[in-house]
């Protein structure tokens, strides 16, 4: 099965053409927010290198998120367009699951980590079973480095750009009893090869997407973020405090004229410089 695979969930753009597990062509680069400009020329280049056309492929695979909103939309929209033109089946692969394919066959628990907005992180936990199947232990999460560190138990392999950026903060929050190991550098970035391998498995199971598919956005609600920013104080308590502050301010303002009157002998008017 020949597939075109695209990974644009982060600033790292990865494109590959696979024939089963064999990589026919691939190109990886830092796109730095330029996926819309770079993706199509890269795909055209790889098709030229392999001498293939879209109609000679058997399927398409794309990373669906979580990740950069813009990057995800560019990758998904591009392959949806290809699907419309070619009628090829399209498999969508969750980005963190695709990253677990970077370390396929590893027996240790896997924790891929990506950066999120607001200084938070995305993560999930996976394990490769003895029969060669990938098991999702904990689904996609989003939160602070402290939340991630506190959630880890048992021997675990950590990797991804989120780890490279927030390693110190995550380390500080991992329980002392938890054994963790940093994955090799080659596994740190999302890879279109891994998306392609996971996509081929999905296509073999008949898991191609229909119309109306959208990126997988994993975000905490605004209420959760406000609650955390408040230091864990409920909205009701915050409102009570605001009302109390306003009431105290009104009382203070009402007292000010009487205080001024006493200071000027009760007349409410001050003396002139000549004592008049």
Helices and strands as residue ranges (DSSP letters): E 2-7, E 12-19, E 22-30, H 35-50, G 54-56, E 59-65, H 69-86, E 89-94, H 95-100, G 101-103, E 109-115, G 117-119, E 121-128, E 134-143, H 145-151, E 156-159, H 161-173, E 180-182, G 185-187, H 192-204, H 222-229, H 235-263
